[in-house]
Structures are given as structure tokens and as C-alpha cells.
Amino acid sequence: MGVTFAGNPVTLLGNQLQVGEKAPNFTVLSNDLSEVTLNDSKGYVRLISVVPSIDTGVCDAQTRRFNEEAANLDNVKVLTVSVDLPFAQKRWCGSNGIENVQTLSDHRDLSFGEAFGVAIKELRLLARSVFVVDSNGLVTYAEYVGEVTEHPNYEAAIEAAKAAN
């Protein structure tokens, strides 16, 4: 699938995931610089919201929307992944009252971006996307947004998270 950023084609590193595949593990950093992996939330449904940078309008709105929805999702961990520094993510969450989403940084080595096929080679950012991984580690929903500056399909992702177990 072709992805563009502000109308310009970009190259995504890694393989794009398909529904039914086992989600690959990854290592990212939490706001306190500790390592976090997909396996750390085993046993939960994971809704993974991927944004290029938390400090932009669409990314801000996407993270706020999933933060609001997370309060109504049982047995679901909502993770937001970007290449922002952990310090910036922590500041942004504190300034915006974000408490239901865990922000994670892929800045160090693009482990998540390459594992999930969302690392933008030309910009060293992550392409906007949303994944749902069930409690057994299978991908039950994958959306790679065709134009990185546009919103994902929030309703479809939330319904997929509710349906997963």
C-alpha cells in the first residue's frame, strides 16, 4: 500500500502486518526511560495508536480521542507510539491530562516502527496507523492511514478493540 506525507510518497521500512498474523515483539521506552515490550502487556487486548509526533494537531486529536475511549474499554491497554523523546511525551501528557493512554517512544532504535512496518525512511518518523492485538498476540485490526496527515478510522479501531479478546 502506498503512503504519502503531505502528498509526497514515502518509503516505509519493515513489513506491513496483516490481520491474523502474530504481532512481532518490539522494545520502546516509557516516559521514565524504562524499556517496554509488547510482551509486557500479554493477557490484555492492545490498541496501538501510532502517530508521527504528539505535538502536531492530528496526532494530538488522535491521542486525546483514544484517551477518552480507553476509559470505556475493558481489558484493553491503549498504547500511543511515536518517535518523540520520552521527556516530550511526559510533558505533553501532563499538560493535557492524559491518563488512560500509555505513551511510548520509538526514538532510540525504531524497533516498533520496523517491526510493524511504519517507520518512514525519509523522515525518521512513524506513519499514522492503528493496530489491535488480542490477548493471544494476534493482530485483529490493522490500519495504515494512506495520507499521514489525515485521521485514522477511530470507530473501526474502537469496535475492533471491543470485539477482540
C-alpha positions as CSV (number, residue, x, y, z in Angstrom):
1,M,0.0,0.0,0.0
2,G,1.3,3.4,-0.9
3,V,1.6,6.0,1.9
4,T,2.1,9.7,1.5
5,F,3.1,12.5,3.8
6,A,1.7,15.9,2.8
7,G,1.0,14.5,-0.6
8,N,4.6,13.1,-1.2
9,P,5.2,9.4,-1.4
10,V,7.3,7.9,1.4
11,T,9.1,4.6,2.0
12,L,8.0,2.5,4.9
13,L,10.6,0.3,6.5
14,G,9.7,-3.3,7.6
15,N,6.8,-5.4,6.6
16,Q,3.2,-4.3,6.9
17,L,1.2,-6.5,9.2
18,Q,-2.0,-8.4,8.2
19,V,-5.0,-9.4,10.3
20,G,-4.4,-12.9,11.6
21,E,-0.6,-12.6,11.9
22,K,1.2,-12.9,15.2
23,A,2.2,-9.4,16.3
24,P,6.0,-9.0,16.4
25,N,7.6,-8.0,19.7
26,F,9.3,-4.7,20.0
27,T,11.2,-2.6,22.6
28,V,10.3,1.0,23.1
29,L,10.9,3.5,26.0
30,S,8.3,4.7,28.6
31,N,8.3,8.2,29.9
32,D,10.7,7.2,32.7
33,L,13.2,5.7,30.1
34,S,12.4,2.1,31.1
35,E,12.1,-0.4,28.3
36,V,8.6,-1.6,27.4
37,T,7.8,-4.6,25.1
38,L,4.6,-5.9,23.6
39,N,5.0,-9.0,25.8
40,D,4.8,-6.7,28.9
41,S,1.0,-6.4,28.3
42,K,0.4,-10.0,27.4
43,G,-3.1,-11.1,28.5
44,Y,-4.6,-7.8,27.5
45,V,-6.1,-6.6,24.3
46,R,-3.8,-3.8,23.0
47,L,-5.0,-0.9,20.9
48,I,-1.8,0.6,19.5
49,S,-2.2,4.2,18.2
50,V,0.8,5.3,16.1
51,V,1.5,9.0,15.5
52,P,4.3,10.9,13.8
53,S,4.6,13.4,16.6
54,I,2.5,14.1,19.7
55,D,2.9,17.8,19.2
56,T,1.0,18.2,16.0
57,G,-2.7,18.8,15.6
58,V,-3.9,15.5,14.2
59,C,-1.6,13.5,16.5
60,D,-2.9,15.5,19.5
61,A,-6.5,14.9,18.5
62,Q,-5.9,11.2,17.9
63,T,-4.2,10.7,21.3
64,R,-7.0,12.6,23.0
65,R,-9.7,10.6,21.3
66,F,-8.2,7.2,22.3
67,N,-7.6,8.5,25.8
68,E,-11.3,9.3,26.1
69,E,-12.4,6.0,24.6
70,A,-9.9,4.0,26.8
71,A,-12.0,4.7,29.9
72,N,-14.8,2.6,28.3
73,L,-12.7,-0.4,27.2
74,D,-12.5,-3.4,29.5
75,N,-9.3,-5.4,29.5
76,V,-7.8,-3.1,26.8
77,K,-4.4,-1.3,27.1
78,V,-4.2,1.7,24.9
79,L,-0.6,2.5,23.8
80,T,0.4,5.5,21.8
81,V,3.8,5.2,20.0
82,S,5.8,8.0,18.4
83,V,9.4,8.9,17.9
84,D,9.1,11.9,20.2
85,L,11.5,11.8,23.1
86,P,10.1,10.3,26.3
87,F,10.5,13.7,28.1
88,A,8.3,15.4,25.5
89,Q,5.7,12.7,25.7
90,K,5.6,13.1,29.5
91,R,5.3,16.9,29.3
92,W,2.5,16.6,26.7
93,C,0.5,14.1,28.8
94,G,0.9,16.2,31.9
95,S,-0.2,19.4,30.2
96,N,-3.2,17.7,28.6
97,G,-4.5,15.4,31.4
98,I,-3.8,12.2,29.5
99,E,-4.2,9.4,32.0
100,N,-5.7,6.4,30.1
101,V,-3.1,6.0,27.4
102,Q,0.5,4.9,27.8
103,T,2.8,7.0,25.6
104,L,5.9,5.1,24.3
105,S,8.9,6.4,22.5
106,D,10.4,4.6,19.5
107,H,13.1,7.3,19.2
108,R,16.0,5.1,20.3
109,D,16.1,2.4,17.6
110,L,12.8,2.4,15.6
111,S,12.2,-1.2,17.0
112,F,8.4,-0.7,16.8
113,G,8.4,1.1,13.5
114,E,10.4,-1.5,11.7
115,A,8.6,-4.4,13.3
116,F,5.1,-3.0,12.4
117,G,6.2,-1.6,9.0
118,V,5.5,2.0,9.9
119,A,9.0,3.7,10.0
120,I,9.2,6.4,7.4
121,K,12.7,6.1,5.9
122,E,12.9,9.7,4.6
123,L,11.7,11.5,7.8
124,R,12.6,9.1,10.6
125,L,9.0,9.4,11.8
126,L,6.3,6.8,12.2
127,A,3.4,6.6,9.7
128,R,0.0,7.2,11.2
129,S,-1.6,3.8,11.9
130,V,-3.7,1.9,14.4
131,F,-3.4,-1.8,15.4
132,V,-5.4,-4.1,17.7
133,V,-3.5,-7.0,19.1
134,D,-5.6,-9.6,21.0
135,S,-4.6,-11.1,24.4
136,N,-3.0,-14.0,22.5
137,G,-0.8,-11.7,20.5
138,L,-2.6,-11.9,17.1
139,V,-3.3,-8.8,15.0
140,T,-7.1,-8.4,14.8
141,Y,-7.1,-4.9,13.2
142,A,-4.5,-3.0,11.1
143,E,-5.0,0.4,9.5
144,Y,-2.1,2.1,7.7
145,V,-3.5,5.6,7.0
146,G,-2.8,6.4,3.3
147,E,-2.1,10.1,3.9
148,V,-0.1,10.5,7.2
149,T,-1.6,14.0,7.9
150,E,-5.2,12.5,7.9
151,H,-7.1,10.9,10.8
152,P,-7.5,7.2,11.2
153,N,-10.9,5.4,11.4
154,Y,-11.5,5.8,15.1
155,E,-14.8,4.0,15.2
156,A,-13.4,0.9,13.4
157,A,-10.4,0.7,15.7
158,I,-12.6,1.0,18.8
159,E,-15.0,-1.6,17.6
160,A,-12.1,-4.0,16.8
161,A,-10.7,-3.4,20.3
162,K,-14.1,-4.2,21.9
163,A,-14.5,-7.3,19.8
164,A,-11.1,-8.7,20.5
165,N,-10.4,-10.9,23.5
